[in-house]
Amino acid sequence: MADEKTTGAAEAAQARMLQERLASLSPDQREVLLRAMRERGLKAPAAVDAGEKAGARQAAAPRRTRRPDSTMEFSLFFFSGDGTAAGPGKYDLLMESARIADANGFAGIWVPERHFVDFGGLYPNPSVLAAAIAVQTQSIQIRAGSCVLPLHHPVRVAEEWAVVDNLSGGRAAISAASGWHPDDFLLAPGDGQQRYPRRKEEMFEAIETIRRLWAGESVELPRADGSLQSVRTLPRPIQAELPVWVSAQGSPETFIKAGEAGAYLLTGLVAQRPADLKDKIAAYREALVGAGHDPSRAKVTAMVHTFLDSDDESAREIVREPLTGYLKTFLAQQDSFGSEYSKLSAAERDVMLNATFERYFDTLALLGTPDKCESLIEDLVDIGVDEVACLVDFGLAPGQVVKGLEHLTELKNRYRAVEAAEVAEAAAEGDQS
């Protein structure tokens, strides 16, 4: 009862603060705020007290439960570790999570590539951390999520990940990204300023080169004097083919080209509506088949913020501050690209961030109990997602992340393909009898 009173008091204080900030906005400011929220599919803010908020939640669409034939793979995703953190132990959470995921049958673990920012600054080179994970795990696939290919020579990518493949006994994989921030192209070989505009073309060209090198083929590359030299890479990897995803978020064209390339697809629910994502996934699968690839090569992974607990409201309060901070940083990174968010005042941003948090908690993230989170998994099954990449490092204390993995493992086990196959087999036997 005391916890319920504390939660109610916290929600009432939050509601009062938002009411005060809404009331302080001018008509012009309100209009800018509404445009920004419409841009991101958010409902207009309403001045409500904590009791009304709770009632609204109860009146929301009913939660869905797992259907007998629904399956989903689960992986762990790391993205936002603070690169400015001082002292030892910066990678303890990553390594412990990798060991837990490995022991509990998760499909993979993703390590990103991030440069020049505090947000994610722990991860400048995924192949280095992948090598460390390789020697501490036995079965989990170890993935770059993502490798920004235009920033690297494809030979180096093939060489480094072949090392990871050997260290792991054939568990290396990458998701290829084209890059998005111009500052990152300070690292690109040659003239980064000229390469930035055609970064997507370079990404797909690099994928083809890496695949050829991985298969043991020689490719011709220019020497310093401009003449061509035929080269092949060493060491030879364990896997005959490197599993490759393409990271795609906004542009439908990237989804289509990923399909045409016969690659897997890595996407997410940040900054795109599920209905739009459904259409993009359908376009990806259609393009893959249209390019002559086996439909079984299609695989869609969606990154989703994740923290599971034994109680929904407890989880809400645990994740409120770190997830709001994550969303604030993410939206601020869009400022230089002309989003409506960049035009908001501090008060307007607080209102929008609160609405964004509530939307993510209720419908767009794996936050709460396994029972609550089944509803989102069912939605993802319906739009064509095959695997959820669970983003766990968005600001929670390491102990909370590890504790949450216990409940996440429970949810994962509910969606094991073997269980669905057993259900289908039992149903078939029942029909025959």
C-alpha positions as CSV (number, residue, x, y, z in Angstrom):
1,M,0.0,0.0,0.0
2,A,2.9,2.4,0.8
3,D,4.4,1.7,-2.6
4,E,1.1,2.5,-4.3
5,K,0.8,5.8,-2.4
6,T,4.3,6.7,-3.3
7,T,3.7,6.0,-7.0
8,G,0.5,8.0,-6.9
9,A,2.1,10.9,-5.3
10,A,5.0,10.9,-7.8
11,E,2.5,10.8,-10.7
12,A,0.5,13.6,-9.2
13,A,3.6,15.7,-8.9
14,Q,4.6,14.9,-12.5
15,A,1.1,15.9,-13.7
16,R,1.1,19.2,-11.8
17,M,4.5,20.1,-13.2
18,L,3.3,19.4,-16.8
19,Q,0.1,21.4,-16.2
20,E,2.1,24.4,-15.0
21,R,4.4,24.2,-18.1
22,L,1.5,23.8,-20.5
23,A,-0.2,26.8,-18.9
24,S,2.9,28.9,-19.3
25,L,3.0,28.4,-23.1
26,S,1.9,31.1,-25.5
27,P,-0.5,30.1,-28.4
28,D,2.4,30.2,-30.8
29,Q,4.4,27.9,-28.6
30,R,1.5,25.5,-28.3
31,E,1.2,25.3,-32.0
32,V,4.9,24.5,-32.4
33,L,4.6,21.9,-29.7
34,L,1.6,20.3,-31.4
35,R,3.4,20.2,-34.8
36,A,6.4,18.5,-33.2
37,M,4.2,15.9,-31.5
38,R,2.3,15.2,-34.7
39,E,5.6,14.7,-36.4
40,R,6.4,11.9,-34.1
41,G,2.9,10.4,-33.9
42,L,2.2,11.6,-30.3
43,K,-1.2,12.5,-28.9
44,A,-1.8,16.1,-27.9
45,P,-1.0,16.7,-24.2
46,A,-3.9,16.9,-21.8
47,A,-3.9,18.5,-18.3
48,V,-4.9,15.5,-16.1
49,D,-4.3,14.4,-12.6
50,A,-2.8,11.1,-11.5
51,G,-6.2,9.5,-11.0
52,E,-7.3,10.4,-14.5
53,K,-4.0,9.1,-15.9
54,A,-4.5,5.8,-14.2
55,G,-8.1,5.6,-15.5
56,A,-6.9,6.4,-19.0
57,R,-4.5,3.5,-18.8
58,Q,-7.2,1.1,-17.8
59,A,-9.4,2.3,-20.6
60,A,-6.6,1.7,-23.2
61,A,-6.8,-1.0,-25.8
62,P,-6.7,-4.5,-24.1
63,R,-3.4,-6.2,-23.9
64,R,-2.7,-9.1,-26.3
65,T,-1.5,-12.5,-25.1
66,R,0.8,-14.9,-26.9
67,R,-0.9,-16.9,-29.6
68,P,0.0,-20.6,-29.7
69,D,1.8,-20.3,-33.0
70,S,3.7,-17.1,-32.3
71,T,7.5,-17.3,-32.2
72,M,10.2,-14.7,-31.7
73,E,13.9,-14.7,-31.3
74,F,15.6,-12.5,-28.7
75,S,19.0,-10.9,-28.7
76,L,20.6,-8.2,-26.5
77,F,21.6,-4.8,-27.9
78,F,24.1,-2.3,-26.5
79,F,24.2,1.3,-27.8
80,S,24.4,4.1,-25.3
81,G,27.1,3.4,-22.7
82,D,28.6,6.7,-21.5
83,G,32.1,7.1,-22.9
84,T,33.1,9.7,-20.3
85,A,32.7,7.3,-17.3
86,A,35.9,7.3,-15.2
87,G,37.6,4.4,-13.6
88,P,37.7,0.6,-14.2
89,G,34.8,-1.7,-15.0
90,K,33.4,0.2,-18.0
91,Y,32.6,-3.0,-19.8
92,D,31.6,-5.2,-16.9
93,L,27.9,-4.9,-17.7
94,L,28.4,-5.8,-21.3
95,M,30.5,-8.9,-20.5
96,E,28.2,-10.1,-17.7
97,S,25.2,-9.7,-19.9
98,A,26.9,-11.6,-22.7
99,R,27.6,-14.5,-20.4
100,I,24.0,-14.5,-19.1
101,A,22.6,-14.3,-22.6
102,D,24.9,-17.1,-23.8
103,A,23.9,-19.4,-20.9
104,N,20.2,-18.8,-21.5
105,G,19.9,-19.3,-25.2
106,F,19.6,-15.8,-26.6
107,A,20.2,-15.6,-30.3
108,G,22.8,-12.9,-30.3
109,I,24.5,-9.9,-28.8
110,W,25.0,-6.6,-30.6
111,V,27.8,-4.1,-30.1
112,P,27.6,-0.7,-32.0
113,E,30.1,1.7,-33.6
114,R,29.9,5.2,-32.1
115,H,32.3,8.1,-32.5
116,F,32.9,11.6,-30.9
117,V,29.9,11.6,-28.5
118,D,29.5,10.8,-24.8
119,F,26.3,8.9,-25.7
120,G,27.6,5.5,-26.8
121,G,31.2,6.6,-26.6
122,L,32.1,3.2,-24.9
123,Y,31.8,1.6,-28.3
124,P,34.2,3.0,-31.0
125,N,35.0,-0.4,-32.6
126,P,32.7,-3.3,-32.4
127,S,35.2,-5.9,-33.5
128,V,37.4,-5.3,-30.5
129,L,34.6,-5.9,-28.0
130,A,33.3,-8.8,-30.1
131,A,36.7,-10.5,-29.8
132,A,36.5,-10.1,-26.0
133,I,33.0,-11.6,-26.0
134,A,34.0,-14.4,-28.2
135,V,36.5,-15.9,-25.7
136,Q,34.0,-15.7,-22.8
137,T,31.0,-17.3,-24.5
138,Q,30.1,-20.6,-26.2
139,S,27.1,-20.4,-28.5
140,I,25.7,-16.9,-28.8
141,Q,26.1,-15.1,-32.1
142,I,28.3,-12.0,-31.8
143,R,27.2,-9.1,-34.0
144,A,28.2,-5.6,-35.0
145,G,25.2,-3.4,-34.5
146,S,26.4,-1.7,-36.6
147,C,29.6,-1.5,-38.6
148,V,29.7,1.8,-40.5
149,L,31.2,0.5,-43.7
150,P,32.0,3.8,-45.4
151,L,34.4,4.6,-42.5
152,H,36.5,1.5,-43.1
153,H,38.4,-0.2,-45.9
154,P,36.4,-3.4,-46.7
155,V,39.6,-5.4,-46.4
156,R,40.0,-4.4,-42.8
157,V,36.4,-5.3,-42.0
158,A,36.8,-8.8,-43.6
159,E,40.1,-9.3,-41.7
160,E,38.9,-8.2,-38.3
161,W,35.7,-10.1,-38.3
162,A,37.5,-13.2,-39.6
163,V,39.5,-13.0,-36.4
164,V,36.3,-12.8,-34.4
165,D,34.9,-15.7,-36.3
166,N,37.9,-17.8,-35.5
167,L,38.0,-16.8,-31.8
168,S,34.3,-17.6,-31.5
169,G,34.3,-20.8,-33.5
170,G,32.1,-19.4,-36.3
171,R,29.8,-17.0,-34.5
172,A,30.6,-13.6,-36.1
173,A,28.0,-11.4,-37.8
174,I,27.6,-7.8,-38.8
175,S,25.0,-5.3,-39.5
176,A,26.2,-2.8,-42.1
177,A,25.4,0.9,-41.7
178,S,26.0,3.8,-44.0
179,G,26.6,6.4,-41.3
180,W,24.5,9.5,-40.7
181,H,26.6,12.2,-38.9
182,P,29.0,14.2,-41.1
183,D,31.5,14.4,-38.3
184,D,32.1,10.6,-38.4
185,F,33.4,10.9,-41.9
186,L,36.6,12.5,-40.6
187,L,37.5,8.8,-40.2
188,A,36.7,7.8,-43.7
189,P,39.6,6.7,-46.0
190,G,40.3,9.4,-48.6
191,D,38.1,12.5,-48.8
192,G,35.3,12.0,-46.3
193,Q,33.6,15.2,-47.5
194,Q,33.2,13.8,-51.0
195,R,32.2,10.3,-49.8
196,Y,29.5,11.4,-47.4
197,P,26.8,12.1,-50.1
198,R,27.2,8.7,-51.6
199,R,27.6,6.8,-48.3
200,K,24.7,4.4,-49.0
201,E,26.0,3.4,-52.4
202,E,29.4,2.8,-50.8
203,M,27.9,0.7,-48.0
204,F,26.3,-1.7,-50.5
205,E,29.5,-1.8,-52.6
206,A,31.5,-2.7,-49.5
207,I,29.0,-5.5,-48.6
208,E,29.7,-7.1,-51.9
209,T,33.4,-6.8,-51.5
210,I,33.4,-8.2,-48.0
211,R,31.3,-11.1,-49.1
212,R,33.7,-11.9,-51.9
213,L,36.8,-11.7,-49.6
214,W,35.1,-13.8,-46.9
215,A,34.4,-16.5,-49.5
216,G,38.1,-16.6,-50.3
217,E,38.0,-14.7,-53.6
218,S,40.6,-12.2,-54.7
219,V,39.6,-8.6,-55.4
220,E,41.5,-6.0,-57.3
221,L,42.4,-2.8,-55.4
222,P,44.4,0.3,-56.3
223,R,48.0,0.7,-55.3
224,A,49.4,4.1,-54.3
225,D,50.5,4.7,-57.9
226,G,47.0,3.9,-59.2
227,S,47.8,0.4,-60.6
228,L,45.7,-2.6,-59.5
229,Q,46.8,-5.3,-57.2
230,S,44.8,-8.6,-56.7
231,V,44.5,-9.4,-52.9
232,R,42.8,-11.9,-50.7
233,T,42.4,-11.7,-46.9
234,L,43.6,-13.8,-44.0
235,P,42.9,-15.4,-41.7
236,R,40.4,-17.6,-43.3
237,P,37.1,-17.6,-41.3
238,I,35.3,-20.6,-39.9
239,Q,31.9,-19.8,-41.5
240,A,31.6,-20.1,-45.3
241,E,29.4,-17.0,-45.4
242,L,29.4,-14.0,-43.1
243,P,25.8,-13.2,-41.8
244,V,25.0,-9.6,-42.9
245,W,22.2,-7.4,-41.8
246,V,21.6,-3.9,-43.2
247,S,20.7,-1.2,-40.7
248,A,17.7,0.8,-41.9
249,Q,15.4,3.3,-40.1
250,G,13.9,6.0,-42.2
251,S,14.3,5.7,-45.9
252,P,12.1,3.0,-47.5
253,E,14.7,2.8,-50.3
254,T,17.3,1.3,-47.8
255,F,14.8,-1.4,-46.9
256,I,14.3,-2.3,-50.5
257,K,18.0,-2.3,-51.3
258,A,18.7,-4.5,-48.3
259,G,16.2,-7.0,-49.8
260,E,17.8,-6.8,-53.2
261,A,21.2,-7.5,-51.6
262,G,19.9,-10.6,-50.0
263,A,20.8,-9.3,-46.6
264,Y,19.0,-9.5,-43.2
265,L,17.4,-6.3,-41.9
266,L,18.1,-4.4,-38.6
267,T,15.6,-1.7,-37.8
268,G,13.9,-0.3,-34.7
269,L,10.8,1.4,-33.2
270,V,12.5,4.7,-32.5
271,A,11.2,7.6,-34.7
272,Q,9.0,5.5,-36.9
273,R,5.4,4.3,-36.5
274,P,4.7,0.6,-36.4
275,A,2.2,0.9,-39.4
276,D,5.0,2.6,-41.4
277,L,7.5,-0.1,-40.4
278,K,5.1,-2.8,-41.5
279,D,5.0,-1.4,-45.0
280,K,8.8,-1.1,-45.1
281,I,9.2,-4.6,-44.0
282,A,6.8,-5.8,-46.6
283,A,8.8,-3.9,-49.2
284,Y,12.0,-5.5,-48.0
285,R,10.6,-9.0,-48.3
286,E,9.1,-8.3,-51.7
287,A,12.4,-6.9,-53.0
288,L,14.4,-9.9,-51.6
289,V,12.2,-12.4,-53.5
290,G,12.0,-10.1,-56.6
291,A,15.8,-10.1,-56.8
292,G,15.8,-13.9,-56.9
293,H,16.8,-14.7,-53.3
294,D,15.4,-17.6,-51.3
295,P,12.6,-16.2,-49.2
296,S,14.1,-18.1,-46.2
297,R,17.0,-15.6,-46.3
298,A,14.6,-12.9,-45.2
299,K,15.1,-12.0,-41.5
300,V,13.9,-8.8,-39.7
301,T,15.4,-7.7,-36.4
302,A,13.8,-4.8,-34.5
303,M,15.7,-2.9,-31.8
304,V,13.4,-2.2,-28.8
305,H,14.1,-0.6,-25.4
306,T,13.8,-3.3,-22.8
307,F,13.5,-3.7,-19.0
308,L,11.3,-6.4,-17.5
309,D,10.3,-6.5,-13.9
310,S,7.7,-8.3,-11.7
311,D,5.5,-5.3,-11.5
312,D,4.4,-2.8,-14.3
313,E,4.3,0.3,-12.1
314,S,7.5,-0.4,-10.4
315,A,9.1,-0.8,-13.9
316,R,7.6,2.5,-15.0
317,E,9.2,4.4,-12.2
318,I,12.6,2.6,-12.5
319,V,12.8,3.5,-16.2
320,R,11.2,6.9,-16.3
321,E,14.3,9.0,-15.6
322,P,16.8,7.0,-17.7
323,L,14.5,6.4,-20.6
324,T,13.4,10.1,-20.7
325,G,17.1,11.1,-20.6
326,Y,17.8,8.7,-23.5
327,L,14.9,10.1,-25.6
328,K,16.1,13.6,-24.8
329,T,19.6,12.9,-26.1
330,F,18.2,11.0,-29.1
331,L,15.9,13.9,-30.1
332,A,18.6,16.5,-29.5
333,Q,20.8,14.7,-32.0
334,Q,18.1,15.4,-34.6
335,D,18.4,19.2,-34.1
336,S,20.9,19.7,-36.9
337,F,18.5,18.0,-39.3
338,G,15.7,20.5,-39.0
339,S,13.2,18.5,-36.9
340,E,10.4,20.3,-35.1
341,Y,11.9,19.3,-31.8
342,S,14.8,21.8,-32.4
343,K,12.3,24.6,-32.4
344,L,10.8,23.9,-28.9
345,S,11.5,25.7,-25.7
346,A,12.7,23.9,-22.6
347,A,9.1,23.8,-21.2
348,E,7.7,22.5,-24.5
349,R,10.4,19.8,-24.7
350,D,9.5,18.6,-21.2
351,V,5.9,18.2,-22.2
352,M,6.8,16.4,-25.4
353,L,9.3,14.1,-23.6
354,N,6.7,13.1,-21.0
355,A,4.3,12.2,-23.8
356,T,7.0,10.3,-25.7
357,F,7.9,8.4,-22.5
358,E,4.3,7.4,-21.8
359,R,3.9,6.3,-25.4
360,Y,7.1,4.2,-25.4
361,F,6.2,2.6,-22.0
362,D,2.7,1.7,-23.0
363,T,3.1,0.6,-26.6
364,L,6.6,0.8,-28.1
365,A,9.0,-0.8,-25.7
366,L,9.4,-4.0,-23.7
367,L,8.9,-2.3,-20.3
368,G,7.0,-4.0,-17.5
369,T,6.1,-7.6,-16.7
370,P,6.5,-10.5,-19.2
371,D,2.7,-10.6,-19.4
372,K,2.4,-6.9,-20.4
373,C,5.3,-7.3,-22.9
374,E,3.6,-10.2,-24.7
375,S,1.3,-7.6,-26.2
376,L,4.1,-5.8,-28.0
377,I,5.7,-9.0,-29.2
378,E,2.4,-10.0,-30.8
379,D,2.2,-6.6,-32.5
380,L,5.8,-7.2,-33.8
381,V,4.9,-10.7,-35.1
382,D,2.0,-9.1,-37.0
383,I,4.2,-6.5,-38.8
384,G,6.8,-9.1,-39.9
385,V,9.5,-8.9,-37.2
386,D,11.4,-12.2,-36.6
387,E,13.7,-11.1,-33.8
388,V,13.7,-8.5,-31.0
389,A,17.1,-6.9,-30.3
390,C,16.6,-5.8,-26.6
391,L,18.4,-2.5,-25.9
392,V,19.2,-2.8,-22.2
393,D,21.9,-0.1,-21.6
394,F,19.8,3.1,-21.7
395,G,20.9,4.4,-18.3
396,L,19.7,1.9,-15.7
397,A,22.0,0.8,-12.9
398,P,23.9,-2.4,-13.9
399,G,22.3,-4.4,-11.1
400,Q,18.9,-3.5,-12.4
401,V,19.8,-4.5,-16.0
402,V,21.0,-7.9,-14.8
403,K,18.0,-8.4,-12.6
404,G,15.8,-7.5,-15.6
405,L,17.4,-10.2,-17.7
406,E,15.8,-12.9,-15.5
407,H,12.3,-11.7,-16.5
408,L,13.4,-11.1,-20.1
409,T,14.6,-14.8,-20.2
410,E,11.1,-15.8,-19.0
411,L,9.5,-13.9,-21.9
412,K,12.0,-15.3,-24.4
413,N,11.3,-18.8,-23.3
414,R,7.6,-18.3,-23.9
415,Y,8.3,-17.6,-27.6
416,R,10.7,-20.5,-28.3
417,A,10.1,-22.0,-31.7
418,V,10.3,-25.5,-30.4
419,E,7.3,-24.8,-28.1
420,A,5.3,-23.4,-31.0
421,A,6.2,-26.5,-33.1
422,E,5.0,-28.8,-30.3
423,V,1.8,-26.9,-30.1
424,A,1.2,-27.1,-33.8
425,E,2.1,-30.8,-33.8
426,A,-0.4,-31.4,-31.0
427,A,-3.1,-29.5,-32.8
428,A,-2.5,-31.5,-36.0
429,E,-2.7,-34.8,-34.1
430,G,-6.0,-33.6,-32.5
431,D,-7.4,-32.8,-36.0
432,Q,-6.5,-36.3,-37.2
433,S,-8.2,-38.0,-34.2
